[in-house]
Amino acid sequence: MTERTKAVELTAVSQQIDNVKEQIGKTGTEITAYIEKRDKLNLQARTSRQEIADLKKERDALNGSVKKLKQQRDETRTSIQPYIEEIKTHSQKIRELKEKRSGENRHVLQKELDAIEWKIATTSLDLQEEKRLIENVRHLEIQLFVYKKMDAHSKRISEIKGELQVFQDKADAFHKELTENAQKSQELHAKMQLKFAEMGKIRDDATDLHVQYLLAKEKLNLLHDQVTRLMEQGRRLQETVREETEKSKKSKEQEIKEKLGSQARDKLQRGEKLNWQEFQLMGGSGGDSRKED
């Protein structure tokens, strides 16, 4: 019964070993899957990191451009200031000249001047009348000269404004470009933030997979240890079964020998002749029997 029990135990141990080996195979497959997924995520994380670096480089270049454009715009606006001051000066001159006007309309004065000059040119005048008309012409020309000076200042203001427009267009172009670049920089920064969040999620997932890989690896080591213990247990059981089988075999052989020896002794007592095998089984017992006879 003990031998059968040991055989049953050995079969159970063998089944356990097969079960554990099956778990080892499944765990090994899981580990391979964890490694592949983790490495894939790590590659994605490195790709995202490179994309972030590229976005940062582009954003920094745009920020540098924005800074330079701001400087150029401000320098252009600063260079406009002398022109503005000149316009103010000419405008002030115009205001001062307006105060010197006689109050007569320019066209009226010009018409009156033209009439007098026509009269002088086409009419026979005495000396006194001619002097008076010439004096009138001088006064009219002085009054009209005020308007001419005002015109000159206005013309210069127009010229300055034309020159200013060139600077203003240039400043506006700088401002437009820097605004566009600043907008692009903000968009790139937003993309970077999204990429950072995406990379963080990928890293977290990769970390989780690495933890699962480590746990599975630890489990695999435990399973290997368990197989080793079971195999050792099986080896001991096999040794025990062999020993008990050998012991049982010897015991049976001894029983057979004793039985055959007893039969040989009975045969000898009956006076029958023993063969060599029977004599061997008798050992030293046959001589003792003959002495007793």
C-alpha positions as CSV (number, residue, x, y, z in Angstrom):
1,M,0.0,0.0,0.0
2,T,2.9,2.3,0.8
3,E,4.4,1.7,-2.7
4,R,1.1,2.5,-4.3
5,T,0.7,5.6,-2.2
6,K,4.1,6.8,-3.2
7,A,3.3,6.1,-6.9
8,V,0.1,8.2,-6.6
9,E,2.1,11.0,-4.9
10,L,4.7,10.8,-7.7
11,T,2.0,11.1,-10.3
12,A,0.5,14.1,-8.5
13,V,3.9,15.7,-8.3
14,S,4.4,15.2,-12.1
15,Q,1.0,16.7,-12.7
16,Q,2.0,19.7,-10.6
17,I,5.2,20.1,-12.5
18,D,3.3,20.1,-15.8
19,N,0.9,22.7,-14.4
20,V,3.7,24.9,-13.2
21,K,5.6,24.6,-16.5
22,E,2.4,25.6,-18.3
23,Q,2.2,28.7,-16.0
24,I,5.9,29.4,-16.7
25,G,5.1,29.3,-20.5
26,K,2.1,31.7,-20.1
27,T,4.1,34.0,-17.8
28,G,7.0,34.0,-20.3
29,T,4.5,35.0,-23.0
30,E,3.2,37.8,-20.8
31,I,6.7,39.0,-20.1
32,T,7.5,39.1,-23.8
33,A,4.2,41.1,-24.4
34,Y,5.0,43.5,-21.6
35,I,8.5,44.1,-22.9
36,E,7.3,44.7,-26.5
37,K,4.5,47.1,-25.3
38,R,6.9,48.9,-22.9
39,D,9.6,49.3,-25.5
40,K,7.1,50.5,-28.0
41,L,5.8,53.1,-25.6
42,N,9.4,54.2,-24.7
43,L,10.0,54.7,-28.4
44,Q,6.9,56.8,-28.7
45,A,8.0,58.8,-25.7
46,R,11.4,59.4,-27.3
47,T,9.7,60.4,-30.5
48,S,7.4,62.8,-28.6
49,R,10.5,64.2,-26.8
50,Q,12.1,64.9,-30.2
51,E,8.9,66.5,-31.5
52,I,8.8,68.7,-28.4
53,A,12.5,69.7,-28.9
54,D,11.7,70.6,-32.6
55,L,8.6,72.6,-31.6
56,K,10.6,74.4,-28.9
57,K,13.4,75.2,-31.4
58,E,10.8,76.6,-33.8
59,R,9.0,78.5,-31.1
60,D,12.3,80.0,-29.7
61,A,13.2,81.1,-33.3
62,L,9.8,82.8,-33.6
63,N,10.2,84.5,-30.2
64,G,13.6,85.7,-31.3
65,S,12.1,87.0,-34.5
66,V,9.3,88.7,-32.5
67,K,11.9,90.4,-30.2
68,K,13.9,91.6,-33.2
69,L,10.7,92.8,-35.0
70,K,9.6,94.7,-32.0
71,Q,13.0,96.4,-31.8
72,Q,12.8,97.3,-35.5
73,R,9.2,98.6,-35.2
74,D,10.1,100.7,-32.1
75,E,13.2,102.1,-33.8
76,T,11.1,102.9,-36.9
77,R,8.5,104.6,-34.7
78,T,11.3,106.5,-32.9
79,S,12.7,107.7,-36.2
80,I,9.2,109.1,-37.0
81,Q,9.3,111.5,-34.1
82,P,11.5,114.2,-35.7
83,Y,9.1,114.3,-38.7
84,I,6.2,114.7,-36.3
85,E,8.0,117.5,-34.6
86,E,8.6,119.2,-37.9
87,I,4.9,118.9,-38.8
88,K,4.1,120.5,-35.5
89,T,6.6,123.3,-36.3
90,H,5.0,124.0,-39.7
91,S,1.5,123.7,-38.2
92,Q,2.5,126.3,-35.7
93,K,3.8,128.6,-38.4
94,I,0.6,128.3,-40.3
95,R,-1.4,129.2,-37.2
96,E,0.9,132.3,-36.7
97,L,0.4,133.3,-40.4
98,K,-3.3,133.0,-40.1
99,E,-3.2,135.5,-37.3
100,K,-1.4,137.9,-39.6
101,R,-4.0,137.8,-42.4
102,S,-6.0,140.9,-43.1
103,G,-9.2,139.0,-43.0
104,E,-9.9,139.2,-46.7
105,N,-10.4,136.1,-48.6
106,R,-7.4,135.0,-50.7
107,H,-9.4,134.8,-53.9
108,V,-10.8,138.3,-53.3
109,L,-7.3,139.6,-52.7
110,Q,-6.0,137.9,-55.8
111,K,-8.8,139.2,-57.9
112,E,-8.3,142.7,-56.6
113,L,-4.6,142.5,-57.3
114,D,-5.2,141.2,-60.8
115,A,-7.6,144.0,-61.5
116,I,-5.2,146.7,-60.3
117,E,-2.3,145.2,-62.3
118,W,-4.5,145.1,-65.4
119,K,-5.5,148.7,-64.9
120,I,-1.9,149.8,-64.5
121,A,-0.9,147.9,-67.6
122,T,-3.8,149.1,-69.8
123,T,-4.7,152.5,-68.6
124,S,-3.0,155.9,-69.0
125,L,-2.6,157.1,-65.4
126,D,-1.1,160.3,-63.9
127,L,1.9,159.9,-61.6
128,Q,-0.1,160.3,-58.4
129,E,-2.7,157.7,-59.3
130,E,-0.1,155.3,-60.5
131,K,1.9,155.6,-57.2
132,R,-1.3,155.0,-55.3
133,L,-2.2,151.8,-57.3
134,I,1.4,150.5,-57.0
135,E,1.2,151.0,-53.2
136,N,-2.1,149.1,-53.2
137,V,-0.4,146.3,-55.2
138,R,2.4,146.1,-52.6
139,H,-0.1,145.8,-49.8
140,L,-2.0,143.1,-51.6
141,E,1.1,141.2,-52.4
142,I,2.2,141.3,-48.8
143,Q,-1.2,139.9,-47.8
144,L,-1.1,137.3,-50.5
145,F,2.5,136.4,-49.5
146,V,1.1,135.3,-46.1
147,Y,-1.1,132.8,-48.0
148,K,1.9,131.7,-50.1
149,K,3.9,131.0,-47.0
150,M,1.0,129.1,-45.6
151,D,0.9,127.1,-48.8
152,A,4.6,126.4,-48.5
153,H,4.2,125.2,-45.0
154,S,1.2,123.1,-45.9
155,K,3.1,121.6,-48.9
156,R,6.0,120.7,-46.6
157,I,3.6,119.1,-44.2
158,S,2.1,117.1,-47.0
159,E,5.7,116.0,-48.1
160,I,6.5,115.1,-44.5
161,K,3.3,113.1,-44.2
162,G,4.3,111.2,-47.4
163,E,7.7,110.5,-45.9
164,L,6.1,109.5,-42.7
165,Q,3.8,107.1,-44.5
166,V,6.8,105.2,-45.7
167,F,8.0,104.8,-42.1
168,Q,4.5,104.1,-40.9
169,D,4.0,101.4,-43.5
170,K,7.4,99.9,-42.5
171,A,6.4,100.0,-38.8
172,D,3.0,98.5,-39.6
173,A,4.7,95.7,-41.6
174,F,7.0,95.0,-38.7
175,H,4.0,95.0,-36.3
176,K,2.0,92.7,-38.6
177,E,4.8,90.2,-38.9
178,L,5.6,90.2,-35.2
179,T,1.9,89.7,-34.4
180,E,1.7,86.8,-36.8
181,N,4.9,85.3,-35.4
182,A,3.7,85.8,-31.8
183,Q,0.4,84.0,-32.7
184,K,2.4,81.1,-34.3
185,S,4.6,81.0,-31.2
186,Q,1.5,80.7,-29.0
187,E,0.2,77.9,-31.2
188,L,3.5,76.1,-31.0
189,H,3.5,76.5,-27.3
190,A,0.0,75.0,-27.1
191,K,1.2,72.1,-29.2
192,M,4.1,71.6,-26.9
193,Q,1.8,71.5,-23.9
194,L,-0.3,68.8,-25.6
195,K,2.8,66.9,-26.5
196,F,4.1,67.1,-22.9
197,A,0.7,65.8,-21.6
198,E,0.8,63.0,-24.3
199,M,4.4,62.1,-23.4
200,G,3.5,62.1,-19.7
201,K,0.6,59.6,-20.4
202,I,2.9,57.4,-22.5
203,R,5.6,57.4,-19.7
204,D,3.0,56.5,-17.1
205,D,1.7,53.6,-19.2
206,A,5.3,52.5,-19.9
207,T,6.0,52.6,-16.2
208,D,2.9,50.5,-15.4
209,L,4.0,48.0,-18.0
210,H,7.5,47.9,-16.6
211,V,6.0,47.2,-13.1
212,Q,3.9,44.4,-14.5
213,Y,7.0,43.1,-16.3
214,L,8.9,43.1,-13.0
215,L,6.0,41.4,-11.1
216,A,5.7,38.8,-13.9
217,K,9.5,38.2,-13.8
218,E,9.3,37.7,-10.0
219,K,6.4,35.3,-10.5
220,L,8.5,33.5,-13.2
221,N,11.4,33.1,-10.7
222,L,9.0,31.8,-8.1
223,L,7.6,29.3,-10.6
224,H,11.0,28.1,-11.6
225,D,11.9,27.7,-7.8
226,Q,8.6,25.8,-7.4
227,V,9.4,23.5,-10.4
228,T,12.9,22.9,-8.9
229,R,11.4,21.9,-5.5
230,L,8.8,19.7,-7.2
231,M,11.4,18.0,-9.3
232,E,13.5,17.4,-6.2
233,Q,10.4,16.0,-4.5
234,G,9.7,13.8,-7.5
235,R,13.3,12.6,-7.5
236,R,13.1,11.7,-3.8
237,L,9.8,9.9,-4.4
238,Q,11.2,8.0,-7.3
239,E,14.2,7.0,-5.2
240,T,11.8,5.9,-2.4
241,V,9.7,3.9,-4.9
242,R,12.8,2.3,-6.3
243,E,14.0,1.4,-2.8
244,E,10.6,0.0,-1.8
245,T,10.3,-1.9,-5.0
246,E,13.7,-3.4,-4.6
247,K,12.9,-4.2,-1.0
248,S,9.6,-5.8,-1.9
249,K,11.3,-7.8,-4.7
250,K,14.0,-9.1,-2.3
251,S,11.3,-10.0,0.2
252,K,9.4,-11.9,-2.4
253,E,12.5,-13.6,-3.6
254,Q,13.3,-14.6,0.0
255,E,9.8,-16.0,0.4
256,I,10.2,-18.1,-2.7
257,K,13.6,-19.3,-1.6
258,E,12.3,-20.2,1.8
259,K,9.3,-22.0,0.3
260,L,11.5,-23.9,-2.2
261,G,13.9,-24.7,0.6
262,S,11.1,-26.1,2.7
263,Q,9.9,-28.2,-0.2
264,A,13.4,-29.5,-0.7
265,R,13.7,-30.5,3.0
266,D,10.4,-32.3,2.8
267,K,11.6,-34.1,-0.3
268,L,14.9,-35.0,1.5
269,Q,13.0,-36.3,4.5
270,R,11.0,-38.5,2.1
271,G,14.3,-39.9,0.9
272,E,13.9,-38.4,-2.5
273,K,16.9,-37.3,-4.5
274,L,17.6,-33.5,-4.6
275,N,18.8,-31.7,-7.7
276,W,21.6,-29.1,-7.6
277,Q,19.2,-26.0,-7.4
278,E,17.3,-27.7,-4.5
279,F,20.6,-28.5,-2.8
280,Q,21.7,-24.9,-3.1
281,L,18.4,-23.7,-1.6
282,M,18.9,-26.1,1.3
283,G,22.2,-24.4,2.1
284,G,23.7,-26.0,5.1
285,S,20.4,-27.3,6.3
286,G,20.7,-30.7,4.4
287,G,23.7,-31.9,6.4
288,D,22.0,-31.2,9.7
289,S,19.1,-33.3,8.6
290,R,21.4,-36.2,7.7
291,K,23.1,-36.0,11.1
292,E,19.7,-36.2,12.8
293,D,18.9,-39.4,10.8
